[in-house]
């Protein structure tokens, strides 16, 4: 392999990216540990600023802690609904914005902003690049899981400080995302928010030249 891939591979990669959706409707069937392990191997292959590998991953299996995170979401979602205008509130209320109650695997992902690994290379001037590195690794995981037929849903309607207290994480960790993983109830290349009438995807990418 020289780094150049075949047209067939490139077509399959494009299809994988089209089928990578933010999943919120999961079956409760368990995820084989081998499949999850392969996804996490892809996560670990991601580039990171200064080779700092700042990602920190918590698997949330405790029923009490799952319940606390789910209640966090429900409280924040109720607050978000209350801020919607009258013409958007009904649509918002119909949206399913979390699969936390059904997904068999929950991961909380953090960036260790104080890691000595990488010796500050690239992060001294832009410390946020550690968090960017973790986000890039999540995309690796997302695509790898999709290739196995699994779905991932990224929950962002959460009180970050409350979640960090409930999970008892170090203060120098930055919360990046709460991920739900499992078998999707349905597959569709169209984002669910678009199908629900919340927003539409732009047909083209606008590139500015300066």
PAKOL-991487 format. One record per atom (N, C-alpha, C): residue number from 1; chain; atom name; y, z, x. Coordinates in pm, whole numbers. Atoms other than C-alpha are relative to their C-alpha. Layout:
N
R_NUM_A_CA_Y_Z_X $
...
END
This chain:
210
R_1_A_N_-119_0_85 $
R_1_A_CA_0_0_0 $
R_1_A_C_125_0_89 $
R_2_A_N_-120_13_-83 $
R_2_A_CA_332_-107_150 $
R_2_A_C_125_52_-70 $
R_3_A_N_-115_-46_75 $
R_3_A_CA_557_41_-115 $
R_3_A_C_46_-98_-105 $
R_4_A_N_-32_99_104 $
R_4_A_CA_578_-276_-324 $
R_4_A_C_-118_-5_-97 $
R_5_A_N_106_-7_100 $
R_5_A_CA_385_-261_-649 $
R_5_A_C_-8_-130_-79 $
R_6_A_N_26_125_71 $
R_6_A_CA_238_-537_-860 $
R_6_A_C_83_-9_-128 $
R_7_A_N_-70_15_129 $
R_7_A_CA_413_-684_-1167 $
R_7_A_C_-69_77_-112 $
R_8_A_N_73_-72_105 $
R_8_A_CA_137_-533_-1384 $
R_8_A_C_30_149_6 $
R_9_A_N_-32_-143_-15 $
R_9_A_CA_204_-188_-1241 $
R_9_A_C_142_28_-50 $
R_10_A_N_-138_-22_42 $
R_10_A_CA_578_-226_-1297 $
R_10_A_C_14_-5_-151 $
R_11_A_N_-2_6_146 $
R_11_A_CA_518_-324_-1658 $
R_11_A_C_-57_128_-60 $
R_12_A_N_60_-125_50 $
R_12_A_CA_296_-20_-1709 $
R_12_A_C_96_117_22 $
R_13_A_N_-97_-107_-25 $
R_13_A_CA_558_204_-1548 $
R_13_A_C_113_-5_-102 $
R_14_A_N_-105_13_102 $
R_14_A_CA_825_65_-1783 $
R_14_A_C_-50_48_-135 $
R_15_A_N_58_-46_127 $
R_15_A_CA_591_129_-2077 $
R_15_A_C_-10_152_-1 $
R_16_A_N_9_-147_-8 $
R_16_A_CA_533_486_-1959 $
R_16_A_C_136_63_-25 $
R_17_A_N_-134_-55_20 $
R_17_A_CA_907_548_-1949 $
R_17_A_C_44_-17_-146 $
R_18_A_N_-34_18_142 $
R_18_A_CA_946_403_-2300 $
R_18_A_C_-73_102_-87 $
R_19_A_N_80_-92_81 $
R_19_A_CA_670_628_-2433 $
R_19_A_C_28_147_32 $
R_20_A_N_-37_-139_-30 $
R_20_A_CA_811_940_-2265 $
R_20_A_C_105_45_-101 $
R_21_A_N_-91_-48_103 $
R_21_A_CA_966_1119_-2559 $
R_21_A_C_10_152_8 $
R_22_A_N_-15_-146_10 $
R_22_A_CA_1098_1469_-2616 $
R_22_A_C_-78_43_-123 $
R_23_A_N_93_-31_109 $
R_23_A_CA_811_1603_-2825 $
R_23_A_C_29_138_-57 $
R_24_A_N_-21_-128_67 $
R_24_A_CA_865_1877_-3081 $
R_24_A_C_-109_31_-102 $
R_25_A_N_108_-18_98 $
R_25_A_CA_564_1828_-3305 $
R_25_A_C_-133_-8_74 $
R_26_A_N_121_-10_-80 $
R_26_A_CA_248_1947_-3134 $
R_26_A_C_-120_42_-86 $
R_27_A_N_123_-61_46 $
R_27_A_CA_-112_2001_-3226 $
R_27_A_C_-23_128_80 $
R_28_A_N_22_-128_-68 $
R_28_A_CA_-235_2347_-3133 $
R_28_A_C_-122_-3_92 $
R_29_A_N_116_11_-88 $
R_29_A_CA_-541_2218_-2942 $
R_29_A_C_37_42_142 $
R_30_A_N_-31_-42_-138 $
R_30_A_CA_-563_2371_-2592 $
R_30_A_C_12_-119_94 $
R_31_A_N_-16_100_-105 $
R_31_A_CA_-459_2172_-2287 $
R_31_A_C_-95_34_114 $
R_32_A_N_88_-29_-112 $
R_32_A_CA_-733_2144_-2022 $
R_32_A_C_79_35_126 $
R_33_A_N_-73_-45_-117 $
R_33_A_CA_-625_2325_-1707 $
R_33_A_C_12_-110_105 $
R_34_A_N_-6_108_-98 $
R_34_A_CA_-708_2021_-1494 $
R_34_A_C_114_-96_-26 $
R_35_A_N_-110_91_34 $
R_35_A_CA_-458_1804_-1682 $
R_35_A_C_134_63_36 $
R_36_A_N_-125_-68_-33 $
R_36_A_CA_-184_2063_-1645 $
R_36_A_C_18_6_151 $
R_37_A_N_-8_-7_-145 $
R_37_A_CA_-265_2101_-1276 $
R_37_A_C_44_-134_59 $
R_38_A_N_-41_131_-51 $
R_38_A_CA_-229_1726_-1221 $
R_38_A_C_149_-24_-26 $
R_39_A_N_-143_13_28 $
R_39_A_CA_110_1733_-1390 $
R_39_A_C_84_81_97 $
R_40_A_N_-75_-85_-92 $
R_40_A_CA_223_2019_-1168 $
R_40_A_C_-7_-54_143 $
R_41_A_N_5_66_-131 $
R_41_A_CA_104_1830_-861 $
R_41_A_C_109_-107_9 $
R_42_A_N_-108_100_3 $
R_42_A_CA_341_1549_-964 $
R_42_A_C_135_67_11 $
R_43_A_N_-124_-79_-10 $
R_43_A_CA_616_1810_-1008 $
R_43_A_C_29_30_146 $
R_44_A_N_-18_-42_-138 $
R_44_A_CA_561_1927_-650 $
R_44_A_C_30_-116_94 $
R_45_A_N_-30_117_-81 $
R_45_A_CA_596_1569_-518 $
R_45_A_C_147_-41_-6 $
R_46_A_N_-139_41_20 $
R_46_A_CA_959_1550_-631 $
R_46_A_C_83_29_124 $
R_47_A_N_-93_-28_-110 $
R_47_A_CA_1237_1524_-374 $
R_47_A_C_87_120_-33 $
R_48_A_N_-92_-112_22 $
R_48_A_CA_1468_1821_-326 $
R_48_A_C_103_2_111 $
R_49_A_N_-109_-1_-97 $
R_49_A_CA_1799_1868_-150 $
R_49_A_C_-39_85_121 $
R_50_A_N_33_-71_-122 $
R_50_A_CA_1738_1965_212 $
R_50_A_C_-145_40_11 $
R_51_A_N_141_-40_11 $
R_51_A_CA_1367_1987_129 $
R_51_A_C_-10_150_-31 $
R_52_A_N_-6_-143_34 $
R_52_A_CA_1454_2324_-23 $
R_52_A_C_-104_43_-103 $
R_53_A_N_99_-30_103 $
R_53_A_CA_1198_2302_-307 $
R_53_A_C_39_128_-77 $
R_54_A_N_-51_-123_60 $
R_54_A_CA_1404_2552_-510 $
R_54_A_C_-62_37_-134 $
R_55_A_N_56_-25_132 $
R_55_A_CA_1193_2531_-825 $
R_55_A_C_-84_128_-3 $
R_56_A_N_81_-118_28 $
R_56_A_CA_1042_2847_-967 $
R_56_A_C_-51_-16_-143 $
R_57_A_N_63_29_129 $
R_57_A_CA_798_2815_-1258 $
R_57_A_C_-70_124_-52 $
R_58_A_N_70_-108_67 $
R_58_A_CA_689_3085_-1501 $
R_58_A_C_-81_-58_-115 $
R_59_A_N_81_37_116 $
R_59_A_CA_400_3022_-1737 $
R_59_A_C_2_118_-96 $
R_60_A_N_-17_-108_97 $
R_60_A_CA_465_3223_-2051 $
R_60_A_C_-122_5_-89 $
R_61_A_N_123_-17_79 $
R_61_A_CA_132_3339_-2192 $
R_61_A_C_3_127_-85 $
R_62_A_N_-6_-126_74 $
R_62_A_CA_223_3690_-2312 $
R_62_A_C_48_-24_-143 $
R_63_A_N_-45_18_138 $
R_63_A_CA_240_3689_-2696 $
R_63_A_C_136_65_-25 $
R_64_A_N_-127_-69_22 $
R_64_A_CA_527_3939_-2683 $
R_64_A_C_116_-79_58 $
R_65_A_N_-108_75_-62 $
R_65_A_CA_732_3730_-2445 $
R_65_A_C_20_-136_-68 $
R_66_A_N_-15_123_78 $
R_66_A_CA_659_3410_-2634 $
R_66_A_C_79_27_-128 $
R_67_A_N_-69_-34_125 $
R_67_A_CA_774_3581_-2952 $
R_67_A_C_149_25_26 $
R_68_A_N_-140_-26_-33 $
R_68_A_CA_1095_3696_-2780 $
R_68_A_C_75_-130_24 $
R_69_A_N_-65_129_-27 $
R_69_A_CA_1170_3343_-2659 $
R_69_A_C_17_-81_-128 $
R_70_A_N_-9_71_127 $
R_70_A_CA_1096_3197_-3001 $
R_70_A_C_112_57_-87 $
R_71_A_N_-107_-61_78 $
R_71_A_CA_1327_3447_-3169 $
R_71_A_C_137_-33_58 $
R_72_A_N_-122_43_-68 $
R_72_A_CA_1593_3363_-2911 $
R_72_A_C_41_-137_-53 $
R_73_A_N_-28_135_52 $
R_73_A_CA_1567_2998_-3017 $
R_73_A_C_46_5_-146 $
R_74_A_N_-34_-3_142 $
R_74_A_CA_1574_3081_-3387 $
R_74_A_C_139_54_-24 $
R_75_A_N_-134_-58_16 $
R_75_A_CA_1885_3296_-3353 $
R_75_A_C_106_-101_44 $
R_76_A_N_-98_97_-50 $
R_76_A_CA_2066_3033_-3144 $
R_76_A_C_8_-122_-91 $
R_77_A_N_-1_116_89 $
R_77_A_CA_1961_2755_-3379 $
R_77_A_C_75_30_-129 $
R_78_A_N_-75_-39_120 $
R_78_A_CA_2097_2946_-3678 $
R_78_A_C_150_-2_28 $
R_79_A_N_-142_2_-36 $
R_79_A_CA_2427_2987_-3495 $
R_79_A_C_50_-144_12 $
R_80_A_N_-40_140_-14 $
R_80_A_CA_2433_2616_-3410 $
R_80_A_C_15_-67_-136 $
R_81_A_N_-9_56_135 $
R_81_A_CA_2366_2524_-3773 $
R_81_A_C_131_41_-67 $
R_82_A_N_-121_-51_64 $
R_82_A_CA_2658_2741_-3882 $
R_82_A_C_126_-70_50 $
R_83_A_N_-119_68_-54 $
R_83_A_CA_2895_2540_-3661 $
R_83_A_C_9_-146_-44 $
R_84_A_N_0_141_39 $
R_84_A_CA_2802_2202_-3812 $
R_84_A_C_96_-23_-117 $
R_85_A_N_-85_37_113 $
R_85_A_CA_3045_2026_-4042 $
R_85_A_C_-88_-26_-122 $
R_86_A_N_77_13_125 $
R_86_A_CA_2942_1989_-4405 $
R_86_A_C_-85_-126_-3 $
R_87_A_N_74_126_8 $
R_87_A_CA_2836_1626_-4364 $
R_87_A_C_-112_-8_103 $
R_88_A_N_105_1_-101 $
R_88_A_CA_2620_1706_-4061 $
R_88_A_C_-100_114_-18 $
R_89_A_N_84_-119_9 $
R_89_A_CA_2475_2043_-4160 $
R_89_A_C_-135_-29_-64 $
R_90_A_N_127_28_68 $
R_90_A_CA_2212_1906_-4398 $
R_90_A_C_-94_-76_92 $
R_91_A_N_83_74_-94 $
R_91_A_CA_2089_1660_-4136 $
R_91_A_C_-52_92_109 $
R_92_A_N_41_-94_-106 $
R_92_A_CA_2085_1930_-3869 $
R_92_A_C_-112_91_-49 $
R_93_A_N_99_-94_53 $
R_93_A_CA_1887_2164_-4092 $
R_93_A_C_-138_-63_-12 $
R_94_A_N_129_69_13 $
R_94_A_CA_1615_1900_-4133 $
R_94_A_C_-66_-27_135 $
R_95_A_N_54_34_-131 $
R_95_A_CA_1572_1849_-3759 $
R_95_A_C_-98_107_49 $
R_96_A_N_90_-93_-68 $
R_96_A_CA_1276_2006_-3583 $
R_96_A_C_36_-7_148 $
R_97_A_N_-58_2_-133 $
R_97_A_CA_1429_2103_-3250 $
R_97_A_C_-79_81_101 $
R_98_A_N_83_-76_-92 $
R_98_A_CA_1154_2312_-3097 $
R_98_A_C_-145_-4_-45 $
R_99_A_N_143_-10_28 $
R_99_A_CA_775_2305_-3073 $
R_99_A_C_-57_132_50 $
R_100_A_N_42_-126_-62 $
R_100_A_CA_761_2663_-2944 $
R_100_A_C_-107_73_-80 $
R_101_A_N_97_-72_84 $
R_101_A_CA_558_2792_-3239 $
R_101_A_C_-139_-62_9 $
R_102_A_N_129_68_3 $
R_102_A_CA_280_2535_-3194 $
R_102_A_C_-53_-38_139 $
R_103_A_N_45_51_-130 $
R_103_A_CA_269_2417_-2830 $
R_103_A_C_-87_102_72 $
R_104_A_N_88_-95_-67 $
R_104_A_CA_-21_2572_-2638 $
R_104_A_C_49_47_136 $
R_105_A_N_-48_-36_-134 $
R_105_A_CA_159_2575_-2300 $
R_105_A_C_152_12_-2 $
R_106_A_N_-144_-23_-13 $
R_106_A_CA_503_2723_-2237 $
R_106_A_C_31_24_147 $
R_107_A_N_-46_-22_-136 $
R_107_A_CA_678_2696_-1900 $
R_107_A_C_151_24_-2 $
R_108_A_N_-143_-23_-21 $
R_108_A_CA_1016_2844_-1809 $
R_108_A_C_30_-38_145 $
R_109_A_N_-27_58_-131 $
R_109_A_CA_1170_2658_-1516 $
R_109_A_C_137_49_50 $
R_110_A_N_-121_-55_-61 $
R_110_A_CA_1430_2801_-1279 $
R_110_A_C_25_-66_135 $
R_111_A_N_-38_38_-136 $
R_111_A_CA_1617_2710_-962 $
R_111_A_C_39_126_75 $
R_112_A_N_-34_-115_-85 $
R_112_A_CA_1631_2970_-686 $
R_112_A_C_121_-38_83 $
R_113_A_N_-124_39_-67 $
R_113_A_CA_1992_2936_-579 $
R_113_A_C_22_72_132 $
R_114_A_N_-17_-72_-126 $
R_114_A_CA_1946_3177_-288 $
R_114_A_C_-113_-30_99 $
R_115_A_N_111_28_-90 $
R_115_A_CA_1640_3018_-129 $
R_115_A_C_49_-33_141 $
R_116_A_N_-36_38_-137 $
R_116_A_CA_1661_3004_252 $
R_116_A_C_-63_-132_42 $
R_117_A_N_68_124_-36 $
R_117_A_CA_1431_2700_252 $
R_117_A_C_99_-116_-8 $
R_118_A_N_-94_111_-9 $
R_118_A_CA_1620_2389_354 $
R_118_A_C_123_32_79 $
R_119_A_N_-111_-45_-86 $
R_119_A_CA_1875_2596_548 $
R_119_A_C_136_-48_-50 $
R_120_A_N_-128_37_59 $
R_120_A_CA_2151_2495_306 $
R_120_A_C_39_-145_15 $
R_121_A_N_-34_142_-20 $
R_121_A_CA_2134_2126_400 $
R_121_A_C_26_-68_-135 $
R_122_A_N_-36_72_122 $
R_122_A_CA_2315_1928_129 $
R_122_A_C_46_89_-113 $
R_123_A_N_-37_-92_108 $
R_123_A_CA_2367_2237_-83 $
R_123_A_C_120_87_36 $
R_124_A_N_-115_-81_-40 $
R_124_A_CA_2643_2402_118 $
R_124_A_C_127_-47_-69 $
R_125_A_N_-119_55_66 $
R_125_A_CA_2905_2168_-27 $
R_125_A_C_-21_-18_-150 $
R_126_A_N_30_20_142 $
R_126_A_CA_2729_2107_-359 $
R_126_A_C_-123_83_-37 $
R_127_A_N_115_-86_29 $
R_127_A_CA_2508_2407_-445 $
R_127_A_C_-75_-39_-127 $
R_128_A_N_66_41_124 $
R_128_A_CA_2434_2255_-787 $
R_128_A_C_-111_-102_24 $
R_129_A_N_105_97_-27 $
R_129_A_CA_2214_1997_-613 $
R_129_A_C_-139_65_-1 $
R_130_A_N_131_-66_13 $
R_130_A_CA_1937_2258_-607 $
R_130_A_C_-49_-14_-145 $
R_131_A_N_37_14_141 $
R_131_A_CA_1941_2256_-987 $
R_131_A_C_-34_-145_-33 $
R_132_A_N_31_141_23 $
R_132_A_CA_1952_1876_-987 $
R_132_A_C_-140_-33_50 $
R_133_A_N_134_24_-55 $
R_133_A_CA_1640_1877_-769 $
R_133_A_C_-108_47_-96 $
R_134_A_N_98_-53_95 $
R_134_A_CA_1458_2090_-1024 $
R_134_A_C_-10_-91_-122 $
R_135_A_N_2_92_113 $
R_135_A_CA_1559_1857_-1306 $
R_135_A_C_-79_-126_34 $
R_136_A_N_77_117_-42 $
R_136_A_CA_1423_1562_-1109 $
R_136_A_C_-149_27_2 $
R_137_A_N_142_-37_-2 $
R_137_A_CA_1094_1745_-1062 $
R_137_A_C_-56_8_-141 $
R_138_A_N_45_-6_140 $
R_138_A_CA_1074_1805_-1437 $
R_138_A_C_-29_-140_-52 $
R_139_A_N_26_137_43 $
R_139_A_CA_1099_1429_-1493 $
R_139_A_C_-132_-49_55 $
R_140_A_N_131_33_-55 $
R_140_A_CA_804_1382_-1258 $
R_140_A_C_-111_58_-88 $
R_141_A_N_99_-66_84 $
R_141_A_CA_608_1633_-1464 $
R_141_A_C_-11_-68_-135 $
R_142_A_N_-4_62_133 $
R_142_A_CA_714_1470_-1791 $
R_142_A_C_-78_-130_-2 $
R_143_A_N_67_129_-5 $
R_143_A_CA_595_1126_-1688 $
R_143_A_C_-150_16_29 $
R_144_A_N_141_-21_-33 $
R_144_A_CA_271_1255_-1537 $
R_144_A_C_-77_49_-122 $
R_145_A_N_66_-49_121 $
R_145_A_CA_186_1443_-1858 $
R_145_A_C_-14_-110_-103 $
R_146_A_N_5_110_97 $
R_146_A_CA_271_1141_-2072 $
R_146_A_C_-113_-97_36 $
R_147_A_N_106_89_-44 $
R_147_A_CA_31_934_-1861 $
R_147_A_C_-137_54_-37 $
R_148_A_N_126_-64_40 $
R_148_A_CA_-242_1184_-1959 $
R_148_A_C_-14_8_-152 $
R_149_A_N_0_-9_146 $
R_149_A_CA_-151_1154_-2329 $
R_149_A_C_64_125_-54 $
R_150_A_N_-64_-125_42 $
R_150_A_CA_27_1489_-2335 $
R_150_A_C_149_-21_-26 $
R_151_A_N_-142_4_28 $
R_151_A_CA_376_1554_-2467 $
R_151_A_C_70_122_58 $
R_152_A_N_-83_-110_-48 $
R_152_A_CA_658_1770_-2336 $
R_152_A_C_126_5_-83 $
R_153_A_N_-126_-20_71 $
R_153_A_CA_951_1914_-2528 $
R_153_A_C_86_99_76 $
R_154_A_N_-94_-82_-78 $
R_154_A_CA_1256_2056_-2350 $
R_154_A_C_90_73_-100 $
R_155_A_N_-78_-81_95 $
R_155_A_CA_1413_2341_-2550 $
R_155_A_C_127_47_70 $
R_156_A_N_-127_-40_-60 $
R_156_A_CA_1782_2393_-2475 $
R_156_A_C_84_89_-91 $
R_157_A_N_-76_-84_95 $
R_157_A_CA_1896_2587_-2783 $
R_157_A_C_-45_144_21 $
R_158_A_N_42_-133_-43 $
R_158_A_CA_1858_2922_-2612 $
R_158_A_C_118_73_63 $
R_159_A_N_-95_-85_-71 $
R_159_A_CA_2072_3212_-2492 $
R_159_A_C_-60_26_138 $
R_160_A_N_55_-6_-135 $
R_160_A_CA_2015_3183_-2117 $
R_160_A_C_-11_143_52 $
R_161_A_N_2_-136_-54 $
R_161_A_CA_2108_3541_-2026 $
R_161_A_C_-104_85_-70 $
R_162_A_N_100_-75_77 $
R_162_A_CA_1894_3686_-2302 $
R_162_A_C_-140_-39_43 $
R_163_A_N_132_45_-42 $
R_163_A_CA_1598_3473_-2197 $
R_163_A_C_-36_56_137 $
R_164_A_N_28_-51_-133 $
R_164_A_CA_1629_3582_-1836 $
R_164_A_C_-31_150_-4 $
R_165_A_N_34_-143_15 $
R_165_A_CA_1630_3946_-1944 $
R_165_A_C_-139_16_-60 $
R_166_A_N_131_-13_66 $
R_166_A_CA_1330_3897_-2172 $
R_166_A_C_-115_-35_95 $
R_167_A_N_105_42_-94 $
R_167_A_CA_1136_3727_-1891 $
R_167_A_C_7_77_131 $
R_168_A_N_-12_-87_-118 $
R_168_A_CA_1256_3975_-1627 $
R_168_A_C_0_-82_128 $
R_169_A_N_-8_85_-118 $
R_169_A_CA_1357_3715_-1370 $
R_169_A_C_114_45_90 $
R_170_A_N_-106_-40_-93 $
R_170_A_CA_1571_3770_-1058 $
R_170_A_C_135_-59_-38 $
R_171_A_N_-135_42_38 $
R_171_A_CA_1946_3742_-1106 $
R_171_A_C_44_-126_74 $
R_172_A_N_-41_118_-78 $
R_172_A_CA_1973_3472_-836 $
R_172_A_C_-73_-127_-43 $
R_173_A_N_63_120_55 $
R_173_A_CA_1749_3234_-1033 $
R_173_A_C_90_-59_-108 $
R_174_A_N_-78_69_103 $
R_174_A_CA_1929_2975_-1244 $
R_174_A_C_-97_-61_-101 $
R_175_A_N_87_56_104 $
R_175_A_CA_1765_2890_-1576 $
R_175_A_C_29_-148_-16 $
R_176_A_N_-13_144_14 $
R_176_A_CA_1699_2517_-1603 $
R_176_A_C_-53_-48_-135 $
R_177_A_N_54_48_128 $
R_177_A_CA_1474_2463_-1903 $
R_177_A_C_-125_73_-43 $
R_178_A_N_122_-56_59 $
R_178_A_CA_1208_2596_-2135 $
R_178_A_C_-80_-118_-53 $
R_179_A_N_80_119_30 $
R_179_A_CA_928_2342_-2164 $
R_179_A_C_-122_36_-84 $
R_180_A_N_119_-12_83 $
R_180_A_CA_667_2315_-2437 $
R_180_A_C_-90_-120_29 $
R_181_A_N_94_105_-39 $
R_181_A_CA_354_2116_-2349 $
R_181_A_C_-122_6_-90 $
R_182_A_N_120_5_83 $
R_182_A_CA_68_2001_-2567 $
R_182_A_C_-26_-143_-46 $
R_183_A_N_35_132_56 $
R_183_A_CA_-87_1714_-2760 $
R_183_A_C_95_-33_-114 $
R_184_A_N_-93_34_108 $
R_184_A_CA_172_1534_-2975 $
R_184_A_C_-73_-32_-130 $
R_185_A_N_54_36_132 $
R_185_A_CA_106_1504_-3347 $
R_185_A_C_10_-149_-25 $
R_186_A_N_-23_143_21 $
R_186_A_CA_241_1150_-3334 $
R_186_A_C_64_-58_124 $
R_187_A_N_-62_71_-112 $
R_187_A_CA_356_891_-3082 $
R_187_A_C_97_-104_-54 $
R_188_A_N_-98_101_40 $
R_188_A_CA_666_676_-3112 $
R_188_A_C_93_-24_116 $
R_189_A_N_-93_30_-108 $
R_189_A_CA_887_496_-2864 $
R_189_A_C_145_23_-39 $
R_190_A_N_-137_-25_47 $
R_190_A_CA_1195_566_-3078 $
R_190_A_C_24_150_0 $
R_191_A_N_-28_-144_-1 $
R_191_A_CA_1356_908_-3016 $
R_191_A_C_3_56_-142 $
R_192_A_N_6_-61_133 $
R_192_A_CA_1300_1146_-3306 $
R_192_A_C_139_19_-60 $
R_193_A_N_-136_-17_52 $
R_193_A_CA_1673_1217_-3333 $
R_193_A_C_56_-130_-56 $
R_194_A_N_-43_129_53 $
R_194_A_CA_1732_847_-3384 $
R_194_A_C_-69_-28_-132 $
R_195_A_N_73_23_125 $
R_195_A_CA_1460_826_-3648 $
R_195_A_C_53_89_-112 $
R_196_A_N_-51_-93_101 $
R_196_A_CA_1614_1127_-3824 $
R_196_A_C_144_-30_-40 $
R_197_A_N_-136_35_36 $
R_197_A_CA_1957_963_-3836 $
R_197_A_C_107_85_65 $
R_198_A_N_-98_-86_-66 $
R_198_A_CA_2126_1210_-3601 $
R_198_A_C_90_-79_95 $
R_199_A_N_-76_79_-97 $
R_199_A_CA_2231_962_-3332 $
R_199_A_C_-81_-126_32 $
R_200_A_N_69_123_-39 $
R_200_A_CA_2148_615_-3202 $
R_200_A_C_10_-19_151 $
R_201_A_N_0_29_-143 $
R_201_A_CA_2054_508_-2853 $
R_201_A_C_85_-124_28 $
R_202_A_N_-81_116_-38 $
R_202_A_CA_2299_273_-2681 $
R_202_A_C_-92_-114_43 $
R_203_A_N_89_111_-33 $
R_203_A_CA_2141_-74_-2653 $
R_203_A_C_10_-44_145 $
R_204_A_N_-18_41_-138 $
R_204_A_CA_2283_-136_-2307 $
R_204_A_C_67_111_79 $
R_205_A_N_-65_-95_-91 $
R_205_A_CA_2394_67_-2008 $
R_205_A_C_129_-60_49 $
R_206_A_N_-131_50_-44 $
R_206_A_CA_2763_28_-1932 $
R_206_A_C_22_43_144 $
R_207_A_N_-20_-28_-142 $
R_207_A_CA_2827_2_-1560 $
R_207_A_C_143_-36_36 $
R_208_A_N_-138_23_-41 $
R_208_A_CA_3185_38_-1434 $
R_208_A_C_6_-31_149 $
R_209_A_N_-24_30_-140 $
R_209_A_CA_3308_-106_-1109 $
R_209_A_C_138_51_37 $
R_210_A_N_-129_-54_-43 $
R_210_A_CA_3583_69_-920 $
R_210_A_C_37_-56_139 $
END
